[in-house]
Amino acid sequence: MGRPVKGKFLGATGVDATPAIPVRADIDGTDFEGYIVKQTGSRSYRVSNDGDTLQGKCVLVNKITGHDAGECSIVGLVNGQAVACQKLTNRLFTDWDNNKYTWTTADDSSESLLILTAV
């Protein structure tokens, strides 16, 4: 699995002292924005919606929105453009074109964001 993401970046998103990695996912036919509960593999995660009413396992796909059941995406921002993640490690975000970025979490007062910098 490489270097798994540190636990301090997992958890509820939004206004928080330590912003977490946001995720977009579909569990049982319900598409939502939420957060990562646990990393279960290099491309698979246990996720939950922000209200903690829905939780399940999903795998990363090359989509920004419109997920099917069991799919999720971690979306980062590069110069304001959304980029879908193929693989996320403790230090690197790799997109579906194999471009690599360093990443950091940020909070814009309404949501948690993943900010990317090209390597």
A tleap script that builds the chain and sets N, CA, C and O, in Angstrom:
source leaprc.protein.ff14SB
mol = sequence {
  NMET GLY ARG PRO VAL LYS GLY LYS PHE LEU
  GLY ALA THR GLY VAL ASP ALA THR PRO ALA
  ILE PRO VAL ARG ALA ASP ILE ASP GLY THR
  ASP PHE GLU GLY TYR ILE VAL LYS GLN THR
  GLY SER ARG SER TYR ARG VAL SER ASN ASP
  GLY ASP THR LEU GLN GLY LYS CYS VAL LEU
  VAL ASN LYS ILE THR GLY HIE ASP ALA GLY
  GLU CYS SER ILE VAL GLY LEU VAL ASN GLY
  GLN ALA VAL ALA CYS GLN LYS LEU THR ASN
  ARG LEU PHE THR ASP TRP ASP ASN ASN LYS
  TYR THR TRP THR THR ALA ASP ASP SER SER
  GLU SER LEU LEU ILE LEU THR ALA CVAL
}
set mol.1.N position { 0.824 -1.186 0.000 }
set mol.1.CA position { 0.000 0.000 0.000 }
set mol.1.C position { 0.868 1.250 0.000 }
set mol.1.O position { 0.337 2.354 -0.121 }
set mol.2.N position { 2.175 1.115 0.131 }
set mol.2.CA position { 3.015 2.308 0.164 }
set mol.2.C position { 2.923 2.981 1.508 }
set mol.2.O position { 2.759 2.321 2.534 }
set mol.3.N position { 3.026 4.281 1.506 }
set mol.3.CA position { 2.902 5.045 2.758 }
set mol.3.C position { 1.451 5.481 2.909 }
set mol.3.O position { 1.002 6.389 2.209 }
set mol.4.N position { 0.706 4.838 3.822 }
set mol.4.CA position { -0.690 5.224 3.998 }
set mol.4.C position { -0.816 6.654 4.515 }
set mol.4.O position { 0.106 7.195 5.126 }
set mol.5.N position { -1.954 7.239 4.262 }
set mol.5.CA position { -2.236 8.607 4.696 }
set mol.5.C position { -2.323 8.629 6.220 }
set mol.5.O position { -2.949 7.755 6.820 }
set mol.6.N position { -1.702 9.616 6.841 }
set mol.6.CA position { -1.725 9.734 8.299 }
set mol.6.C position { -3.149 9.979 8.794 }
set mol.6.O position { -3.933 10.672 8.146 }
set mol.7.N position { -3.465 9.410 9.930 }
set mol.7.CA position { -4.787 9.518 10.519 }
set mol.7.C position { -5.238 10.934 10.807 }
set mol.7.O position { -6.439 11.201 10.850 }
set mol.8.N position { -4.292 11.856 11.005 }
set mol.8.CA position { -4.692 13.233 11.311 }
set mol.8.C position { -5.390 13.908 10.126 }
set mol.8.O position { -6.042 14.937 10.302 }
set mol.9.N position { -5.260 13.337 8.916 }
set mol.9.CA position { -5.921 13.898 7.737 }
set mol.9.C position { -7.262 13.219 7.440 }
set mol.9.O position { -7.941 13.581 6.480 }
set mol.10.N position { -7.640 12.243 8.256 }
set mol.10.CA position { -8.896 11.527 8.081 }
set mol.10.C position { -9.892 12.048 9.100 }
set mol.10.O position { -9.505 12.454 10.196 }
set mol.11.N position { -11.156 12.041 8.754 }
set mol.11.CA position { -12.190 12.479 9.686 }
set mol.11.C position { -13.094 13.517 9.067 }
set mol.11.O position { -12.959 13.865 7.894 }
set mol.12.N position { -14.010 14.002 9.866 }
set mol.12.CA position { -15.032 14.938 9.393 }
set mol.12.C position { -14.420 16.156 8.718 }
set mol.12.O position { -13.376 16.656 9.139 }
set mol.13.N position { -15.079 16.626 7.669 }
set mol.13.CA position { -14.610 17.782 6.904 }
set mol.13.C position { -15.373 19.025 7.320 }
set mol.13.O position { -16.344 18.953 8.073 }
set mol.14.N position { -14.924 20.158 6.824 }
set mol.14.CA position { -15.585 21.430 7.125 }
set mol.14.C position { -14.717 22.286 8.008 }
set mol.14.O position { -13.499 22.110 8.054 }
set mol.15.N position { -15.332 23.208 8.707 }
set mol.15.CA position { -14.600 24.113 9.584 }
set mol.15.C position { -14.009 23.295 10.721 }
set mol.15.O position { -14.740 22.716 11.524 }
set mol.16.N position { -12.696 23.248 10.786 }
set mol.16.CA position { -12.007 22.406 11.750 }
set mol.16.C position { -10.600 22.952 11.937 }
set mol.16.O position { -10.044 23.566 11.026 }
set mol.17.N position { -10.034 22.736 13.090 }
set mol.17.CA position { -8.662 23.196 13.342 }
set mol.17.C position { -7.680 22.478 12.418 }
set mol.17.O position { -6.691 23.067 11.984 }
set mol.18.N position { -7.949 21.216 12.119 }
set mol.18.CA position { -7.122 20.447 11.189 }
set mol.18.C position { -8.027 19.937 10.078 }
set mol.18.O position { -8.672 18.904 10.253 }
set mol.19.N position { -8.099 20.626 8.934 }
set mol.19.CA position { -8.976 20.169 7.851 }
set mol.19.C position { -8.609 18.756 7.381 }
set mol.19.O position { -7.432 18.399 7.329 }
set mol.20.N position { -9.607 17.973 7.046 }
set mol.20.CA position { -9.419 16.595 6.610 }
set mol.20.C position { -9.569 16.491 5.094 }
set mol.20.O position { -10.019 17.427 4.432 }
set mol.21.N position { -9.185 15.342 4.564 }
set mol.21.CA position { -9.286 15.081 3.129 }
set mol.21.C position { -10.750 14.820 2.772 }
set mol.21.O position { -11.353 13.887 3.300 }
set mol.22.N position { -11.331 15.633 1.881 }
set mol.22.CA position { -12.721 15.400 1.472 }
set mol.22.C position { -12.798 14.311 0.405 }
set mol.22.O position { -11.845 14.096 -0.344 }
set mol.23.N position { -13.931 13.633 0.342 }
set mol.23.CA position { -14.135 12.580 -0.644 }
set mol.23.C position { -15.548 12.714 -1.205 }
set mol.23.O position { -16.471 13.140 -0.511 }
set mol.24.N position { -15.695 12.343 -2.466 }
set mol.24.CA position { -17.014 12.264 -3.108 }
set mol.24.C position { -17.249 10.790 -3.393 }
set mol.24.O position { -16.382 10.124 -3.960 }
set mol.25.N position { -18.417 10.269 -3.004 }
set mol.25.CA position { -18.623 8.824 -3.095 }
set mol.25.C position { -20.087 8.474 -3.315 }
set mol.25.O position { -20.972 9.326 -3.227 }
set mol.26.N position { -20.317 7.190 -3.607 }
set mol.26.CA position { -21.658 6.640 -3.704 }
set mol.26.C position { -21.674 5.319 -2.937 }
set mol.26.O position { -20.936 4.387 -3.257 }
set mol.27.N position { -22.523 5.261 -1.931 }
set mol.27.CA position { -22.726 4.032 -1.169 }
set mol.27.C position { -24.203 3.674 -1.295 }
set mol.27.O position { -25.078 4.476 -0.970 }
set mol.28.N position { -24.464 2.470 -1.767 }
set mol.28.CA position { -25.839 1.976 -1.914 }
set mol.28.C position { -26.734 2.904 -2.723 }
set mol.28.O position { -27.914 3.059 -2.407 }
set mol.29.N position { -26.178 3.528 -3.773 }
set mol.29.CA position { -26.978 4.370 -4.653 }
set mol.29.C position { -27.168 5.799 -4.183 }
set mol.29.O position { -27.912 6.555 -4.808 }
set mol.30.N position { -26.513 6.191 -3.094 }
set mol.30.CA position { -26.603 7.557 -2.595 }
set mol.30.C position { -25.277 8.261 -2.827 }
set mol.30.O position { -24.263 7.906 -2.227 }
set mol.31.N position { -25.288 9.263 -3.704 }
set mol.31.CA position { -24.093 10.036 -4.039 }
set mol.31.C position { -23.947 11.161 -3.014 }
set mol.31.O position { -24.907 11.889 -2.761 }
set mol.32.N position { -22.762 11.311 -2.421 }
set mol.32.CA position { -22.584 12.323 -1.387 }
set mol.32.C position { -21.146 12.817 -1.324 }
set mol.32.O position { -20.238 12.206 -1.886 }
set mol.33.N position { -20.957 13.937 -0.630 }
set mol.33.CA position { -19.637 14.430 -0.280 }
set mol.33.C position { -19.444 14.133 1.191 }
set mol.33.O position { -20.348 14.350 1.998 }
set mol.34.N position { -18.273 13.640 1.540 }
set mol.34.CA position { -18.029 13.262 2.923 }
set mol.34.C position { -16.563 13.213 3.252 }
set mol.34.O position { -15.781 14.067 2.832 }
set mol.35.N position { -16.201 12.197 4.012 }
set mol.35.CA position { -14.823 12.095 4.474 }
set mol.35.C position { -14.367 10.642 4.550 }
set mol.35.O position { -15.173 9.713 4.495 }
set mol.36.N position { -13.060 10.474 4.676 }
set mol.36.CA position { -12.455 9.147 4.774 }
set mol.36.C position { -12.426 8.733 6.240 }
set mol.36.O position { -11.928 9.466 7.095 }
set mol.37.N position { -12.962 7.558 6.515 }
set mol.37.CA position { -12.921 6.993 7.855 }
set mol.37.C position { -11.616 6.223 8.031 }
set mol.37.O position { -10.946 6.341 9.056 }
set mol.38.N position { -11.261 5.422 7.004 }
set mol.38.CA position { -10.079 4.571 7.083 }
set mol.38.C position { -9.600 4.221 5.684 }
set mol.38.O position { -10.413 3.973 4.793 }
set mol.39.N position { -8.303 4.199 5.488 }
set mol.39.CA position { -7.725 3.731 4.230 }
set mol.39.C position { -7.586 2.221 4.337 }
set mol.39.O position { -6.940 1.725 5.261 }
set mol.40.N position { -8.186 1.477 3.401 }
set mol.40.CA position { -8.159 0.017 3.464 }
set mol.40.C position { -7.235 -0.615 2.430 }
set mol.40.O position { -6.985 -1.819 2.484 }
set mol.41.N position { -6.727 0.172 1.495 }
set mol.41.CA position { -5.805 -0.287 0.464 }
set mol.41.C position { -5.240 0.923 -0.253 }
set mol.41.O position { -5.570 2.057 0.094 }
set mol.42.N position { -4.398 0.702 -1.244 }
set mol.42.CA position { -3.786 1.840 -1.930 }
set mol.42.C position { -4.810 2.660 -2.706 }
set mol.42.O position { -4.596 3.847 -2.950 }
set mol.43.N position { -5.931 2.032 -3.099 }
set mol.43.CA position { -6.973 2.743 -3.840 }
set mol.43.C position { -8.366 2.497 -3.279 }
set mol.43.O position { -9.360 2.757 -3.957 }
set mol.44.N position { -8.451 2.002 -2.055 }
set mol.44.CA position { -9.762 1.733 -1.461 }
set mol.44.C position { -9.846 2.344 -0.064 }
set mol.44.O position { -8.863 2.420 0.673 }
set mol.45.N position { -11.070 2.778 0.268 }
set mol.45.CA position { -11.296 3.511 1.506 }
set mol.45.C position { -12.636 3.159 2.113 }
set mol.45.O position { -13.564 2.772 1.403 }
set mol.46.N position { -12.741 3.294 3.422 }
set mol.46.CA position { -14.031 3.283 4.108 }
set mol.46.C position { -14.390 4.751 4.269 }
set mol.46.O position { -13.613 5.522 4.832 }
set mol.47.N position { -15.561 5.144 3.778 }
set mol.47.CA position { -15.969 6.555 3.772 }
set mol.47.C position { -17.306 6.731 4.479 }
set mol.47.O position { -18.051 5.772 4.686 }
set mol.48.N position { -17.593 7.976 4.843 }
set mol.48.CA position { -18.861 8.308 5.486 }
set mol.48.C position { -19.332 9.661 4.975 }
set mol.48.O position { -18.525 10.499 4.575 }
set mol.49.N position { -20.650 9.866 4.991 }
set mol.49.CA position { -21.156 11.195 4.668 }
set mol.49.C position { -20.949 12.091 5.888 }
set mol.49.O position { -20.703 11.594 6.987 }
set mol.50.N position { -21.047 13.402 5.701 }
set mol.50.CA position { -20.762 14.333 6.794 }
set mol.50.C position { -21.724 14.183 7.970 }
set mol.50.O position { -21.369 14.541 9.093 }
set mol.51.N position { -22.913 13.674 7.748 }
set mol.51.CA position { -23.873 13.476 8.827 }
set mol.51.C position { -23.707 12.151 9.550 }
set mol.51.O position { -24.446 11.864 10.492 }
set mol.52.N position { -22.745 11.339 9.122 }
set mol.52.CA position { -22.489 10.008 9.697 }
set mol.52.C position { -23.694 9.080 9.636 }
set mol.52.O position { -23.844 8.208 10.491 }
set mol.53.N position { -24.560 9.256 8.631 }
set mol.53.CA position { -25.722 8.385 8.491 }
set mol.53.C position { -25.486 7.279 7.464 }
set mol.53.O position { -26.291 6.354 7.358 }
set mol.54.N position { -24.394 7.366 6.711 }
set mol.54.CA position { -24.098 6.411 5.662 }
set mol.54.C position { -22.603 6.134 5.665 }
set mol.54.O position { -21.797 7.064 5.683 }
set mol.55.N position { -22.228 4.856 5.647 }
set mol.55.CA position { -20.817 4.502 5.647 }
set mol.55.C position { -20.626 3.234 4.833 }
set mol.55.O position { -21.481 2.348 4.853 }
set mol.56.N position { -19.502 3.138 4.112 }
set mol.56.CA position { -19.222 1.948 3.330 }
set mol.56.C position { -17.856 1.999 2.693 }
set mol.56.O position { -17.147 3.001 2.787 }
set mol.57.N position { -17.491 0.906 2.042 }
set mol.57.CA position { -16.194 0.784 1.381 }
set mol.57.C position { -16.341 1.152 -0.089 }
set mol.57.O position { -17.332 0.796 -0.726 }
set mol.58.N position { -15.353 1.867 -0.627 }
set mol.58.CA position { -15.387 2.226 -2.040 }
set mol.58.C position { -13.965 2.281 -2.601 }
set mol.58.O position { -12.987 2.309 -1.854 }
set mol.59.N position { -13.873 2.296 -3.927 }
set mol.59.CA position { -12.584 2.363 -4.617 }
set mol.59.C position { -12.520 3.629 -5.465 }
set mol.59.O position { -13.538 4.121 -5.952 }
set mol.60.N position { -11.303 4.145 -5.631 }
set mol.60.CA position { -11.111 5.358 -6.425 }
set mol.60.C position { -11.396 5.099 -7.898 }
set mol.60.O position { -11.014 4.063 -8.442 }
set mol.61.N position { -12.070 6.052 -8.537 }
set mol.61.CA position { -12.349 5.996 -9.969 }
set mol.61.C position { -12.011 7.350 -10.580 }
set mol.61.O position { -11.865 8.343 -9.867 }
set mol.62.N position { -11.890 7.383 -11.893 }
set mol.62.CA position { -11.536 8.605 -12.616 }
set mol.62.C position { -12.791 9.421 -12.923 }
set mol.62.O position { -13.186 9.563 -14.080 }
set mol.63.N position { -13.410 9.953 -11.871 }
set mol.63.CA position { -14.611 10.773 -11.996 }
set mol.63.C position { -14.521 11.904 -10.986 }
set mol.63.O position { -13.904 11.761 -9.930 }
set mol.64.N position { -15.139 13.027 -11.318 }
set mol.64.CA position { -15.268 14.125 -10.362 }
set mol.64.C position { -16.630 14.026 -9.674 }
set mol.64.O position { -16.727 14.215 -8.462 }
set mol.65.N position { -17.673 13.731 -10.437 }
set mol.65.CA position { -19.036 13.549 -9.915 }
set mol.65.C position { -19.684 12.377 -10.650 }
set mol.65.O position { -19.079 11.797 -11.552 }
set mol.66.N position { -20.903 12.031 -10.269 }
set mol.66.CA position { -21.658 10.987 -10.964 }
set mol.66.C position { -21.152 9.591 -10.690 }
set mol.66.O position { -21.003 8.796 -11.618 }
set mol.67.N position { -20.886 9.278 -9.452 }
set mol.67.CA position { -20.351 7.967 -9.083 }
set mol.67.C position { -21.427 6.890 -9.099 }
set mol.67.O position { -22.606 7.165 -8.873 }
set mol.68.N position { -20.998 5.659 -9.370 }
set mol.68.CA position { -21.845 4.489 -9.223 }
set mol.68.C position { -21.601 3.916 -7.833 }
set mol.68.O position { -20.645 4.302 -7.160 }
set mol.69.N position { -22.463 2.995 -7.400 }
set mol.69.CA position { -22.334 2.402 -6.071 }
set mol.69.C position { -20.947 1.787 -5.883 }
set mol.69.O position { -20.464 1.056 -6.748 }
set mol.70.N position { -20.316 2.085 -4.759 }
set mol.70.CA position { -18.999 1.534 -4.435 }
set mol.70.C position { -17.840 2.309 -5.028 }
set mol.70.O position { -16.691 1.884 -4.910 }
set mol.71.N position { -18.116 3.439 -5.664 }
set mol.71.CA position { -17.062 4.268 -6.249 }
set mol.71.C position { -16.880 5.543 -5.433 }
set mol.71.O position { -17.813 6.038 -4.802 }
set mol.72.N position { -15.650 6.064 -5.463 }
set mol.72.CA position { -15.386 7.345 -4.810 }
set mol.72.C position { -14.287 8.074 -5.566 }
set mol.72.O position { -13.585 7.488 -6.391 }
set mol.73.N position { -14.150 9.351 -5.273 }
set mol.73.CA position { -13.053 10.127 -5.829 }
set mol.73.C position { -12.562 11.117 -4.788 }
set mol.73.O position { -13.332 11.691 -4.019 }
set mol.74.N position { -11.262 11.290 -4.797 }
set mol.74.CA position { -10.626 12.329 -4.011 }
set mol.74.C position { -10.223 13.374 -5.031 }
set mol.74.O position { -9.482 13.082 -5.970 }
set mol.75.N position { -10.708 14.586 -4.850 }
set mol.75.CA position { -10.489 15.633 -5.838 }
set mol.75.C position { -9.592 16.706 -5.240 }
set mol.75.O position { -9.873 17.254 -4.174 }
set mol.76.N position { -8.500 16.996 -5.955 }
set mol.76.CA position { -7.595 18.050 -5.537 }
set mol.76.C position { -7.697 19.237 -6.474 }
set mol.76.O position { -8.222 19.119 -7.581 }
set mol.77.N position { -7.200 20.375 -6.033 }
set mol.77.CA position { -7.232 21.589 -6.846 }
set mol.77.C position { -5.816 22.015 -7.210 }
set mol.77.O position { -4.949 22.158 -6.348 }
set mol.78.N position { -5.599 22.218 -8.533 }
set mol.78.CA position { -4.331 22.739 -9.047 }
set mol.78.C position { -4.668 24.024 -9.788 }
set mol.78.O position { -5.328 23.985 -10.826 }
set mol.79.N position { -4.230 25.145 -9.273 }
set mol.79.CA position { -4.534 26.445 -9.874 }
set mol.79.C position { -6.032 26.606 -10.155 }
set mol.79.O position { -6.421 27.136 -11.196 }
set mol.80.N position { -6.858 26.148 -9.226 }
set mol.80.CA position { -8.303 26.280 -9.349 }
set mol.80.C position { -8.985 25.206 -10.181 }
set mol.80.O position { -10.213 25.183 -10.255 }
set mol.81.N position { -8.225 24.314 -10.808 }
set mol.81.CA position { -8.788 23.236 -11.631 }
set mol.81.C position { -8.889 21.949 -10.814 }
set mol.81.O position { -7.956 21.587 -10.097 }
set mol.82.N position { -10.027 21.261 -10.927 }
set mol.82.CA position { -10.247 20.012 -10.210 }
set mol.82.C position { -9.526 18.861 -10.910 }
set mol.82.O position { -9.574 18.735 -12.133 }
set mol.83.N position { -8.852 18.020 -10.110 }
set mol.83.CA position { -8.110 16.866 -10.615 }
set mol.83.C position { -8.496 15.652 -9.773 }
set mol.83.O position { -8.468 15.716 -8.544 }
set mol.84.N position { -8.860 14.533 -10.433 }
set mol.84.CA position { -9.228 13.307 -9.721 }
set mol.84.C position { -7.981 12.493 -9.388 }
set mol.84.O position { -7.031 12.432 -10.169 }
set mol.85.N position { -8.005 11.877 -8.225 }
set mol.85.CA position { -6.870 11.121 -7.708 }
set mol.85.C position { -6.922 9.655 -8.133 }
set mol.85.O position { -7.973 9.017 -8.053 }
set mol.86.N position { -5.788 9.126 -8.583 }
set mol.86.CA position { -5.669 7.697 -8.863 }
set mol.86.C position { -5.107 6.983 -7.641 }
set mol.86.O position { -5.511 5.863 -7.327 }
set mol.87.N position { -4.163 7.643 -6.946 }
set mol.87.CA position { -3.536 7.050 -5.764 }
set mol.87.C position { -3.070 8.170 -4.843 }
set mol.87.O position { -2.472 9.150 -5.286 }
set mol.88.N position { -3.357 8.006 -3.550 }
set mol.88.CA position { -2.959 8.995 -2.556 }
set mol.88.C position { -2.103 8.305 -1.505 }
set mol.88.O position { -2.515 7.309 -0.910 }
set mol.89.N position { -0.916 8.840 -1.282 }
set mol.89.CA position { -0.064 8.339 -0.212 }
set mol.89.C position { 0.151 9.467 0.782 }
set mol.89.O position { -0.374 10.568 0.619 }
set mol.90.N position { 0.922 9.177 1.800 }
set mol.90.CA position { 1.174 10.176 2.824 }
set mol.90.C position { 1.832 11.431 2.267 }
set mol.90.O position { 1.687 12.509 2.843 }
set mol.91.N position { 2.546 11.309 1.165 }
set mol.91.CA position { 3.272 12.453 0.614 }
set mol.91.C position { 2.842 12.875 -0.787 }
set mol.91.O position { 3.011 14.038 -1.154 }
set mol.92.N position { 2.288 11.951 -1.578 }
set mol.92.CA position { 1.999 12.267 -2.983 }
set mol.92.C position { 0.565 11.959 -3.390 }
set mol.92.O position { -0.056 11.010 -2.910 }
set mol.93.N position { 0.067 12.793 -4.289 }
set mol.93.CA position { -1.218 12.631 -4.960 }
set mol.93.C position { -0.866 12.339 -6.409 }
set mol.93.O position { -0.176 13.140 -7.041 }
set mol.94.N position { -1.322 11.209 -6.957 }
set mol.94.CA position { -1.069 10.859 -8.357 }
set mol.94.C position { -2.400 10.881 -9.093 }
set mol.94.O position { -3.352 10.222 -8.676 }
set mol.95.N position { -2.475 11.650 -10.209 }
set mol.95.CA position { -3.723 11.705 -10.970 }
set mol.95.C position { -3.763 10.576 -11.991 }
set mol.95.O position { -2.835 9.770 -12.064 }
set mol.96.N position { -4.822 10.514 -12.773 }
set mol.96.CA position { -5.025 9.409 -13.712 }
set mol.96.C position { -4.137 9.503 -14.952 }
set mol.96.O position { -4.106 8.575 -15.760 }
set mol.97.N position { -3.413 10.618 -15.111 }
set mol.97.CA position { -2.423 10.743 -16.179 }
set mol.97.C position { -1.014 10.519 -15.634 }
set mol.97.O position { -0.027 10.808 -16.310 }
set mol.98.N position { -0.928 10.001 -14.408 }
set mol.98.CA position { 0.331 9.739 -13.692 }
set mol.98.C position { 1.142 10.990 -13.382 }
set mol.98.O position { 2.353 10.900 -13.178 }
set mol.99.N position { 0.497 12.160 -13.342 }
set mol.99.CA position { 1.152 13.373 -12.856 }
set mol.99.C position { 1.177 13.290 -11.342 }
set mol.99.O position { 0.211 12.845 -10.723 }
set mol.100.N position { 2.276 13.716 -10.747 }
set mol.100.CA position { 2.430 13.648 -9.298 }
set mol.100.C position { 2.427 15.046 -8.688 }
set mol.100.O position { 2.956 15.998 -9.261 }
set mol.101.N position { 1.815 15.139 -7.512 }
set mol.101.CA position { 1.689 16.405 -6.801 }
set mol.101.C position { 1.946 16.171 -5.318 }
set mol.101.O position { 1.651 15.097 -4.794 }
set mol.102.N position { 2.493 17.169 -4.648 }
set mol.102.CA position { 2.452 17.167 -3.198 }
set mol.102.C position { 1.103 17.756 -2.829 }
set mol.102.O position { 0.507 18.485 -3.621 }
set mol.103.N position { 0.618 17.450 -1.640 }
set mol.103.CA position { -0.712 17.923 -1.269 }
set mol.103.C position { -0.729 18.456 0.148 }
set mol.103.O position { 0.105 18.108 0.983 }
set mol.104.N position { -1.706 19.311 0.389 }
set mol.104.CA position { -1.972 19.838 1.715 }
set mol.104.C position { -3.463 20.081 1.842 }
set mol.104.O position { -4.146 20.334 0.850 }
set mol.105.N position { -3.963 20.003 3.054 }
set mol.105.CA position { -5.376 20.292 3.273 }
set mol.105.C position { -5.538 21.755 3.650 }
set mol.105.O position { -4.642 22.369 4.229 }
set mol.106.N position { -6.691 22.297 3.311 }
set mol.106.CA position { -7.000 23.693 3.625 }
set mol.106.C position { -8.490 23.794 3.909 }
set mol.106.O position { -9.259 22.889 3.584 }
set mol.107.N position { -8.887 24.893 4.515 }
set mol.107.CA position { -10.287 25.125 4.842 }
set mol.107.C position { -10.650 26.526 4.377 }
set mol.107.O position { -10.047 27.502 4.824 }
set mol.108.N position { -11.630 26.637 3.484 }
set mol.108.CA position { -12.010 27.955 2.967 }
set mol.108.C position { -13.209 28.543 3.706 }
set mol.108.O position { -13.908 29.396 3.159 }
set mol.109.N position { -13.455 28.111 4.916 }
set mol.109.CA position { -14.535 28.527 5.815 }
set mol.109.C position { -15.876 27.877 5.495 }
set mol.109.O position { -16.819 28.018 6.273 }
set mol.110.N position { -15.988 27.169 4.370 }
set mol.110.CA position { -17.232 26.463 4.084 }
set mol.110.C position { -17.013 24.981 3.816 }
set mol.110.O position { -17.940 24.181 3.944 }
set mol.111.N position { -15.788 24.610 3.443 }
set mol.111.CA position { -15.497 23.205 3.166 }
set mol.111.C position { -14.001 22.945 3.250 }
set mol.111.O position { -13.187 23.865 3.171 }
set mol.112.N position { -13.656 21.669 3.412 }
set mol.112.CA position { -12.248 21.280 3.379 }
set mol.112.C position { -11.821 21.080 1.935 }
set mol.112.O position { -12.601 20.594 1.117 }
set mol.113.N position { -10.601 21.449 1.621 }
set mol.113.CA position { -10.062 21.350 0.267 }
set mol.113.C position { -8.731 20.632 0.287 }
set mol.113.O position { -8.026 20.636 1.296 }
set mol.114.N position { -8.388 20.013 -0.837 }
set mol.114.CA position { -7.093 19.381 -1.020 }
set mol.114.C position { -6.368 20.214 -2.068 }
set mol.114.O position { -6.763 20.228 -3.234 }
set mol.115.N position { -5.306 20.912 -1.659 }
set mol.115.CA position { -4.564 21.794 -2.536 }
set mol.115.C position { -3.317 21.062 -3.036 }
set mol.115.O position { -2.554 20.511 -2.242 }
set mol.116.N position { -3.114 21.059 -4.354 }
set mol.116.CA position { -2.021 20.321 -4.980 }
set mol.116.C position { -0.943 21.249 -5.531 }
set mol.116.O position { -1.234 22.355 -5.986 }
set mol.117.N position { 0.307 20.783 -5.482 }
set mol.117.CA position { 1.434 21.483 -6.083 }
set mol.117.C position { 2.202 20.469 -6.935 }
set mol.117.O position { 2.600 19.420 -6.429 }
set mol.118.N position { 2.411 20.764 -8.203 }
set mol.118.CA position { 3.102 19.844 -9.106 }
set mol.118.C position { 4.517 19.564 -8.616 }
set mol.118.O position { 5.204 20.449 -8.106 }
set mol.119.N position { 4.935 18.308 -8.785 }
set mol.119.CA position { 6.294 17.905 -8.385 }
set mol.119.C position { 7.205 18.013 -9.576 }
set mol.119.O position { 8.397 17.724 -9.470 }
savepdb mol mol.pdb
quit
